[in-house]
Amino acid sequence: MNGDFMFVTLIRTVILYVFAITSIRIMGKRQIGELQPSDLVVTLLISQIISIPIQDTDIPLVNTIIPIFLLVGFEILTSVFNMKSIKFRRFMQGQPVVIINNGKLDQKLLKELRFTVDDLLESLRQKDVFDISQVQYAIVETNGQLSVLLKAEYDVVTREDLKLSSEPQGYKCPVIIDGKIIEKDFEICNTSKKEIEKTVKKEKLEIKEILLMTVDSAGNNTIIRKENQ
């Protein structure tokens, strides 16, 4: 009896896991830090709904699947309204807020956002800015992330600013990961399995010895060997 219960629980868990992943994929790819309020609410509700029938096998799976379908459908419908109506989008997602305007920190807005100075400094450090006096504009986006524009004298100088010619940087395709050849980007980087094997052989290595190998369209490669365990 106990074995049957464990088997049923395992099967239900697998089914619900696959269904949850599918539902999140339908809603679109976003990192947790990029979720809008409505996305986050739906994600939390789905996780809560799924956890209940995993613990209680007396609850029919359909009682879980139908609410999740409704939540995903509601989220898709909300996204459509967001694209159609600016007012609805602002109501659901809010608006970006400028907390540093032309080098001046708006302390009133900082309090309204319930941002402490420590929060602001931490967000700036995450943007590689360690001196607030270097900031011309700072904007709190609708997902809570901070966008920063530095003052001209502190901005990064590019090759274009110096009138230097530069070749475009090609995409570095991962062609070997953890000792296995990955073929999905071969066309993008103009390579083939035969070319990869030839390069590996030239380096006097075996594919299984490589942790990561990347190749760009110009044929430049980077190889990181596995460390001896």
Protein Blocks (a to p, Z undefined) as FASTA:
>chain_A
ZZmmmmmmmmmmmmmmmmmmmmmmmnopcdfklpcfklmmmmmmmmmmmmmmmmmmmbcf
klmmmmmmmmmmmmmmmmmmmmmpmklmmmmnopaddfbgghiacfklmmmnopafklmm
mmmmmnopabfklpmbdcddfkopacddddfklpccdfklnopacddddddddfbgghia
cfklmmmnopafklmmmmmmmnopafklpmbdcddfkopacddddddZZ
